[in-house]
């Protein structure tokens, strides 16, 4: 009996141990820590909605199996296949896409209270921002010193608005960003004179930008403060009428030189004066004749004269005069022809004067030819002039005008260059000298008419020497060309689509030349090209911006080499057949360094 009880106890203990072992699997039997229960969550969950910030995504659980309460966790990932990270607080059936989701991918993970495990949805993305739409306009007066503002009432969206003011040479130009001009208002500076102003805005929570449809300009330089009058008889005041500010008030004792603008800097130089000014007088009488004149005794030429100017009314006086000031102290004067100034008070506002001393006076200078020499050089009005005709082939002539202007023609040549600009001594880089630009006009640029003879460029041209790794560079900024384009895809550098400068697109190239003519004789060198994709024959060329574009494209020798030349040039290449025939006229060629024309 005792033995039977002992055996029964052993069997019972074995059964208990076996049962406990079967109900408690070892933790290492499930290394992925997934639920191996008998009621896993089955089915599927899908997300629907528009993948744009601000839109609502919905988790659709109609195909989800199981039972019990559904819980949600929305996730954000960098790729469509990423597991993603939990979005804090995103635990509802729907989720409103936020700005922080832009460029991300979204999915949702669901659980059910009566089931084990979880299910992931499909992935939507990348999430985009809504495009910015609407309009913005600029308000204010296009005068230096005045404040411009942006009217954003027509702009859509609700996020923070960011501003970038831009300056261009024409109303149609895209313009370039004005450094530091990122507020809702902008005070016009002297560097804005003669330019056109736009503003581009962006808005947080939106993609893209909106630019003011209409440019303000050209910006005028209000020089009222530079006017002088009779000692102790004038002042500058603000007038409530039409919100006029900084108005010159004059209570003269003489009818001559009521107000004067100095022209001493232009003594004995031919200049063109363009004037716009508002004038009002108050006092006795009903009408006066007002006259803005240059004091070239005895002729006193008039820029603009207004008769029958009525008492108490503002009148705008506008006129243009080409003149050479010759007086000891030359000036532009406001005079009263009625000689009753002491009985009247005068007011002057918006005195806008433009003085051009580059006035084109025609091709009246010397004519250069290459009959006896391959190269002819001159120095005229501060410009270095050069005619180079390789091997004196065919005929080439260059007739000079003033201030870097010229006309040229060629026939039957191999390679000919006509240029006017400034040459340097190769001791400084271009940035050490300054910022270069050229304002130009070439009303005639005729590369030729016969096929095979239209190989010509209108360009900025020059040389840079002593740089590294390119020791000698011949550079071209081509504004207009004939049938031959020196750029080809294998030689392109920088962005494939090109770069935007002065409102146009230019493509950049680097070309190797071997044993070719150069400023250092026949040798190996490289050519840098910046070629405008659409021809033009007038405008402003921001030369230093092209230097920067080349450097940004990896052609850094343009920055570390020493500058030899910057010139406006017409060139033609006829090849050994000498077919090329054409002509060009450059009637404006204003080379500026740091905004100042060379002299």
Helices and strands as residue ranges (DSSP letters): H 2-23, G 27-29, E 46-48, E 56-60, E 70-77, E 85-86, E 94-96, G 99-101, E 105-112, E 119-120, E 124-125, E 130-131, E 137-139, E 147-151, E 161-168, E 176-177, E 185-187, G 190-192, E 196-203, E 206-207, E 210-211, E 216-217, G 224-226, E 234-239, G 241-243, E 244-250, E 259-262, G 264-266, E 270-283, E 287-294, E 302-310, E 315-324, E 331-336, G 341-343, E 344-356, E 367-369, E 375-380, E 383-389, G 390-392, E 395-400, E 406-413, E 415-423, H 430-433, E 436-441, E 444-446, E 456-465, E 472-481, G 489-491, E 492-493, E 499-501, E 504-516, E 523-532, E 538-541, H 543-552, H 557-560, E 562-563, E 565-573, E 580-586, E 588-593, E 596-597
